[in-house]
Amino acid sequence: MSLLSAAMKRIQPSATIAISNKARELKAAGRDVIAMAAGEPDFETPDNIKDAAVKAIRDGQTRYTAVDGIPELKAAIVAKFKRENGLTYKPSQITVGTGGKQVLFNALLATVDAGDEVIIPAPYWVSYPDIVQFAGGTPVPVETRLEDDFKLKPEALEAAITPKTKWLIFNSPSNPTGAAYSRDEMKALTDVLVRHPHVWILTDDMYEHLVYDDFEFVTPAQVEPSLYERTLTMNGVSKAYCMTGWRIGYAGGPEALIKAMGTLQSQSTSNPNSIAQWAAVEALNGPQDFIAANNKIFKERRDLAVSMLNQASGITCPKPEGAFYVYPSCAGVIGKSTAAGRVIENDEIFATELLEAEGVAVVHGAAFGLGPAFRISYATATKDVEEACLRIQRFCGSLR
């Protein structure tokens, strides 16, 4: 009898976390490593949010809370959805989890049965397919193209839908590409979904506020209100509010689904951290001006990375509208060899040899379901972005 369950055979460790851990190990061993793998802003959590957490501790807000969020945080989320997305929810339609990943996990485990299909545009965040498979479902990757800026086309979505389709997981701006959908692009996709009423939409809006060049963010249920009753709109405070370690994600959706997700959470983690919840109340209700200030720096880093990567031999890097990632193609170096004679057969070997030769840690495209490419996070010091890109230029120039 095997100790591990069959479900454990359906998932793998997160590739992004694995690369980040490898970079830490090399740094600890004395190597000069620039880690460009983690999706974590390098800015500090704003002081007003920290102060709210300290106040919560001093006020004794350190006990169990309601399983899926304190009333004050649910009220702040309701107000946020109305104010920023034009979506009206009741507190009973809101769930709060330990980060966005738990919200996704709860939603899929509460709804997916064996044989259910879940459409996932590729490249995708590494956890989506694994969570679907752990729930017993079948991920259906739909590849996008670099020449389309890695955006899902309506005809590709239409072709992927079958009678077994349960969900579309939709992420804009995207991890790993940074691609974001305009209102017209979103409407073309929601028009397809309207024609297939059995398909639910799980939209991951975690990078909503990280958009550049006057881009206007929209979310599916906002663009097509008829999808409201079968859409789970997920978000969180990790990225825009620089609160990755606080672990607060949330979602709004149909009451029956939210209740089922709460039941599941009650038997797993129970409530999210009480202090982090009060900090999130301040994040959503408090000053928002720092987001634009941070975005100005992110935009400068994006432009720097795109320019420098496009100067590297064999690399093609589109300019994304949002998030803090670029997703360059390395197709132009596949088949070349390093000075030591190692053939770059795929993007995983490219990333491995880049780390070994130049000490730059990136995540290979195969981990995201579409290559040959690699993901760089520019959520790190500008000088490190510049130095990493110089090293990539040097590495690519050394290949023969």
Secondary structure, DSSP 8 states (H G I E B T S, - for coil): --SS-GGGGG----HHHHHHHHHHHHHHTT---EE-------S---HHHHHHHHHHHHTT--S---TT--HHHHHHHHHHHHHHH-----GGGEEEESSHHHHHHHHHHHH--TT-EEEEEES--THHHHHHHHTT-EEEEEE--GGGTT---HHHHHHH--TTEEEEEEESS-TTT-----HHHHHHHHHHHHT-TT-EEEEE-TTTT-B-TT-----HHHH-GGGGGGEEEEEESTTTTT-GGG--EEEE--HHHHHHHHHHHHTTT-S--HHHHHHHHHHHHS--HHHHHHHHHHHHHHHHHHHHHTTSTT-B----SBTTEE--B-GGGTT-B-TT--B--SHHHHHHHHHHHH-EE-EEGGGGT--SBEEEE--S-HHHHHHHHHHHHHHHHH--
